[in-house]
Amino acid sequence: KARLQRRQLDLSLLAGKEEQFKLADFLDGLSEDSQLVAKLVLQPPAEVQFTAALSRGKHSTYGLRKGVVRYLRDDLEWSQDRIEEAFTEIKGAL
């Protein structure tokens, strides 16, 4: 629990007091597809974590992205274009 509190505190230091990042507001500004992708990255299900761990370690950005893409493609049957559009939208919003 202390580790989680430290992580939340660290995130609050990234923004000025008058302009703090609000995750709920960020997610509300995204399409449903992009919201799902963001949630899979932030709270990955076991399938995504497993693929990420096999790729390059469960804590690597590459492994996590690969796990999310594989989950969307194989389990949810999304097209590559749909996946790329969702990631592109998130990147643009950040």
C-alpha positions in Angstrom: 0.0 0.0 0.0 2.8 2.4 0.8 4.3 1.7 -2.6 1.0 2.6 -4.3 0.8 5.8 -2.3 4.3 6.8 -3.3 3.4 6.2 -6.9 0.3 8.4 -6.7 2.3 11.1 -4.9 5.1 10.9 -7.6 2.4 11.4 -10.3 1.0 14.4 -8.6 4.5 16.0 -8.8 4.5 15.9 -12.6 1.9 18.7 -12.9 1.6 22.1 -11.5 -0.9 22.7 -8.7 -3.3 24.5 -11.0 -3.0 22.0 -13.8 -2.9 18.4 -12.4 -3.5 15.5 -14.7 -6.9 13.9 -14.1 -7.2 10.4 -15.5 -11.0 10.4 -15.5 -11.1 13.6 -17.5 -8.5 12.2 -19.9 -10.4 9.0 -20.5 -13.7 10.8 -21.0 -12.1 12.7 -23.9 -11.3 9.5 -25.7 -13.4 7.2 -28.0 -14.7 4.0 -26.5 -11.9 2.0 -28.3 -9.2 4.2 -27.0 -10.7 4.2 -23.5 -10.5 0.4 -23.5 -6.9 0.4 -24.7 -5.9 2.9 -22.0 -7.6 0.7 -19.3 -5.9 -2.4 -20.6 -2.5 -0.6 -20.2 -3.3 0.8 -16.8 -5.0 -2.4 -15.4 -4.0 -5.2 -17.7 -5.8 -8.5 -17.3 -3.9 -11.7 -16.7 -3.7 -12.6 -20.4 -2.0 -9.3 -21.2 0.4 -9.6 -18.3 1.3 -13.1 -19.4 2.1 -12.0 -22.9 4.0 -9.0 -21.6 6.1 -11.2 -19.3 7.0 -13.5 -22.2 7.9 -10.7 -24.5 10.4 -8.7 -22.5 9.3 -8.7 -18.9 5.9 -7.7 -17.5 7.2 -4.2 -16.6 8.6 -3.3 -20.0 6.7 -0.8 -22.2 7.3 -3.0 -25.3 6.1 -6.1 -23.6 3.0 -4.4 -22.3 2.1 -2.9 -25.7 2.6 -6.3 -27.4 0.4 -8.0 -24.8 -2.4 -5.4 -25.3 -2.1 -5.6 -29.1 -2.2 -9.4 -29.0 -5.2 -9.4 -26.7 -7.1 -6.9 -28.9 -6.3 -8.8 -32.0 -6.7 -12.4 -30.9 -9.3 -12.2 -28.1 -11.4 -9.3 -29.2 -10.8 -9.8 -33.0 -9.9 -6.2 -33.7 -8.3 -5.3 -37.0 -4.8 -3.9 -37.1 -6.2 -0.5 -38.3 -8.6 -0.3 -35.4 -5.8 -1.0 -32.9 -3.5 1.6 -34.6 -6.2 4.2 -34.6 -6.8 3.7 -30.8 -3.1 4.0 -30.0 -2.8 7.0 -32.3 -5.7 8.7 -30.6 -4.2 8.2 -27.1 -0.8 9.4 -28.3 -2.4 12.6 -29.7 -4.4 13.2 -26.6 -1.3 13.0 -24.4 
